[in-house]
């Protein structure tokens, strides 16, 4: 695959866009971890926010206190979500399963079962 030569200006724009996307994803993960954003609210952002759409589901789950790689994988397996899945790639059933899991989980005051 041949990559197009980028001018210094194009390269700078690409770096700025990438930085903005990483910052946005970090902000979303932080808001989710602190409880300021629910999974439903995040799912609503996906169609209009490219940075959120490109966020891996596992990364989002790992942002929660007490959820590491293993627990995130367990949750995703239980809900039928591939470990490489990004937020924009979730199907209707997977979105419903995530929403249901976290609404049920939050009622028991244990977000990371």
Secondary structure, DSSP 4 states (H G I P E B T S, - for coil): -PPPPPPHHHHHHHHHHHHHHHHHHHHHHHHHHHTSS-HHHHHHHTTT-HHHHTSBHHHHHHTSTT--HHHHHHHHHHHT--TT-BGGG--HHHHHHHHHHHHHHHHTT-TT-
